[in-house]
Amino acid sequence: MSLDCAALAGNAARSHIVPMFMVSEDDAAAIRAVFDQDGELSAAIELRRRFPGITDNAQARRCARTIASWTPTPDLPPRPRSRPRKRPQPPPGS
């Protein structure tokens, strides 16, 4: 029995791809606002308008609910300024 390794690799490669998308804070705020004003279905429609790759209504509703439940991340505190390192002074007379 011979195996077509190219076909096996091709099928395996596609099965490991997980579709993902990134939501900007502006997109999240808009979806959250629509969710609060008009409900879950309207938020799912807004999500699908902004992300046309999402074609399943049930998935869009789940994503809209998840995004609507997010809270914006707080601003990070400013980093303390680092002090420059002191270089060792050469011994006198060198």
N, C-alpha and C positions, 0 to 999 in steps of 0.2 A: 504494500500500500504506500503510495507516495503522498506527501503533504505539500500543499502550496503554501510555503512559508510567508510569501508576500501577502496572500489573502488573510492568513492568520494574524499577521502583524497589523494589517490594515484594520481588521475588525476589532482587535484588542485596543488599538490606539484610540479609536472613536469611543469605545465603551468606558474609557477612563477619564474622558473629558467631562468636567463638571461646569455647566454654564453658570457664570457669575456676572453680576453687574455692580457698579459702584454708584452710590447715591450721594450727590453733593448735599451740602447743608441747605442750599437754595431749593433743590428738588424736594428734600425732606420737609422743609418748612411749607412749601406749596401743597404737598400731599397731606400733611398734617392739618393745614387750614381747611382744605376741602373736606377732609374726614370730619373735622369738628363742625363745619357748617352744614354739610349736606349728607354725611353718612358714608358708610363703607363702600357701597356700590359706586358712588361718585368718585371716591378716592381711588378705587380700582381703575375707573375710566381715566382719571388724571394720570395715574401711574402708567397705564398702557399708552397714553398720549406721549408721555415723556420717554418711555422705554418701549419702542415698537417691537422689540424682540420678544416681549412677553405676550404670548397669544392666548394663553389659557386663562379664562376668567377666574377660576377657583384659585389658581396660583397668584393672580394679580390681587385678589381679595386678601389672601394670606399675607402677601408682601405689604399691601397697604395697611393692614392691621398692625403688622410688625413695625413699619416705619412710623405710624401714628403713635405708637407707644414709646418711641425713643424720646429721650430728652437730650437737648443739645449738651455737648460736653463743656464743662467749665473751662475758662481760660486757665492756662498753666501759670503758676507764679513765676515772676522773673527769676532767672538764674543768677545766683550771686556771682559777682565779678571775681575772677580768679586773680590772684596776686602773681606778678612775675617772679619766677624763681631767681634767687640770688646765686650768682656764679661765685664759686670759691675764689678768693683773692690769692694771687700768687705770693709766695713768701717774699718778704722784703729782700732786696738785693739780687733777685733773679732776673 
